[in-house]
Amino acid sequence: SGSGKTSILNCISGINMPSNGKITFNHAQWFDSTLKINLAIENRELGFVFQNSVLFPHLNVLENLKFVCDIKKENKWFTYLSSLFNIQDLLSYKISALSGGQKQQIVLVRALLRQPQVLLLDEPFSAIDVRLRKSIQEAFLKVQKLKNITCLFVSHDLEEVIRISDSIFLIEKGKIIKSGKPENVFINENQAEIKFRGYVLAVEPTFLTILMNEQIFCLTTETKNYSKGDVIEVDANQLQTLRKV
């Protein structure tokens, strides 16, 4: 908290203007303090999903979606996203009738309807029930790969970051202190304090079968001190021995 992650997204989106520097995407200049370039938000071809749902309360779900997209013209894409995110039955609902998780589904669908080149996500799943969160993440990743959308994703949930990200940037006091693939960023001798909680399902002579983040893994480790049902904390170094079942 307070490391500057949200400020970076705001600068990239155009909500805030940096005091100096450059922002480019695919060789297009979005911001350049020296050349006095500051491309308007609507010309940056991006979507932004905030931590808290930002929807028009006086409009129903369908009307909120129509606000950013000609649904008649893009009916095939709209139908695909509605089915993928399972919102067909919510289209006539008022925003006040939706749960927090449902609101975030609508916000994400609304952002994807525009088919942005860049999608900025500021802790979009943090307030969503775990089971719903997983299904939304899977749907999001499917669309991201289908449309090859460049995504910048802010999260404090390490399991979520590792599952979703191709590259990770650790930010402290506004500066990137480390970057790379998840396995390179989190797995080293200096970061054993990073832990993931799981539950022991079975104990074998040389490995444990554990449930972690609603998935089952085999963990090669010393097993004599564990019993079925125990809570286990897996540190970053042990991730190297983790195998999904």
N, C-alpha and C positions, 0 to 999 in steps of 0.2 A: 504494500500500500504506500502511495506517495512516491513511487520510484520514477514516475513519468510515463507509464505505459499508455494511459488514456490521453495524455497530452500529445504523445506521438501520433496516435490515431487521429486526433482532432486536427493536427497540422497537416497530415496526409490528406484528410478529407476536405480541408479548406475551411473548417469551422473556426480554427485559430490560424493566425499568420505567424510563422517563425520570425525572429528578429533578424536572422541571416541564414544563409545556406541555400541548398538546392533540393528540390524534390522532382524526380523524373520517373517515368514509367514507360517501358518499351520505347525509349529514346524520345518520348514526348516530355517537354518541360512543363511541369505543373506549377512550380515555384522556383524563382531565382531572384535572390535579393539584389544581386549586382546588376542584373539586366532589368530589374523591376517587373518581373513576370509573376503574376498571381492569378492562375486560372480559376474561374468561378466554379463553385461546387457542382453546378449542373453540367459543366463541361468536362468533368473528370471521369465520367463513365464508371462510377463506383457505387456500391451499396454500403450502408452502415447499419449494423444491428447493435443496439445499446443493451446494457445489462437490464434496464427497466423498460418494459414495453412502452413504445410511443405510438399510440393509435388514436384516431379521431373518435372520441366517445359518442358523438352525435350520429355517427354512421354505423351501419351494421358491418359484419365481416366482409361480405361481398363488395359493399360500397368502399370500404377501406382498400381492398385490393384493386378495384377499378380506378382508384385515384392515381395509381402509378402505371397502369397498363390498360391498353385497349383490349379487353378480354375477348371481344368478338373477333378481332384481328389475330390475336394470339391464343385462340381457343384451345388448340392442341397442346400448347405449352402449359396453359392454365389448368387444363384437365389433368395433365400428367402430374403437375406439382400438387394439385388438390388430392389426387389419389395417393401419391407417394407419402405425403405428410398427414394423410387421413383427416382432412378437414371438410370433406364434402357435406357432412351433416351440420357443420357449424356456420355455413355461409349466410344463413338468415338470422343468426344470433346477434343481439346487441353486445357491444364490447363489455358492458357491465355484467353480462351473464356468463362470461368466460372465466375459467380459472387462470392462475398465473402462467401455468405451463401452456395452456391453449393460446393465450395471448402471444407468448413467445413463438409458438408455431406460426401464427398469422404474420408476425413481424418478419420472421425468416422467409416465409413464402413470398411476402410482399417484396422483400429485397431481391429474391431470386427471380421474380417475375420480370424484372428489368433486364435480366441477363447481363449483369455488370462484368466488366473486365477485372475489377478489383472488388473484393468484399472485406470490409473491416468489421470485426466482431469483438465487442468489449464485454467479456464474461457473459455471453448470451444464455448459457445453460445453468448458471449458478443457483438460481432460485427454483429450478424445476425438479420435480420428483425424479428419483434415480431411474426408475423403469421407463418413464416417459422420456427422460433425458437421453437414454441409450438409443431409443428408436428414432428420436429427432436427429441425433448425431449421425446415425447410420444413413438416414435419408439425405442429410446435408452432404455427407461425404460422397454419396452416389451422384448427386447433382454436380458437386465440385469437380469430380473426375470427368463426368460427361461433358461439361462445358469448359473444362480446363480453366477454372476461375482461380486467379491468384488471391489467396486469403491471408489476412493478418489477424491472428486470433489471440486475444488477451485472456489469460486464465491463471488462477492460483492453484488449480487442481492438477497435480502432477500426473496422475493416471490419465486424466483427460488429455493433457498436453501430449503425452507419449503416444496415446492411441490415435490422435488426430493429425499430429504434425509430421512434416518431412524434415523441417529445420526448426531449430529452437534458438531464441535469443534471450539470455538472462540479462535483465536490466536492473541496475542499482543506481539510484540518485541521478537518473536521466542519462546514464551511460551504459552501453552494452559491455558487460564484463566477460561474457563468454557466448559463443555461438557454435552451431554445428548440428549434426544429426543427433536425435535424442540419446542414442546409446553412447555417443562420444561426450555429450554434455553432462550426463548424469552419472556415468559409470567411471569413477576414478577413485583413488585412495583418499581423496580429500572430501568426498561427499557421502560418506557412509551414514551421515546423520539424516539423509533423505530416506524416509521409510514409507512403505505401502502396507496397509493392514489386510490380512486375509484370515481364513478359518481352515483348520486342518480337517480334511474329510477322511483321510486314510494315512496310515503310517506303514511304510515299507522299510526294509533294512538299509537302503541307500538313498531313499528319496521320500518326500511327502507329497501327497495329492492335496492341493489347497484350492479353496474358492476365494477368488479375489476380483472385486469389481464385476461380480456376476459372471465370471468366467472361471473355468477350471484349468489349473496348471500343475505340472510336476516340478518340484523344486528339489534339486540335488543338494543335500545338506546332512549334517549329523542329526540323526533322528531319535536317539535314545531318550531325550528329555521331552519328547512330545507325545501327546495322546490325541485321539479323535475328539474333535470339538474344541481344541485349544485355539486361542487367538494367536496368530503369528505376525510379526512385523518383518517384512522383507526390505532390507536396505538396498541402496543403489548398486553396490558391488555384487549382491546376490542375483541381480537381474540377468547376469550373464549365464546363470545356470537354470534359468526359468524356461520351461517348455510348455507351450499351450497344448492341451489334450484335445 
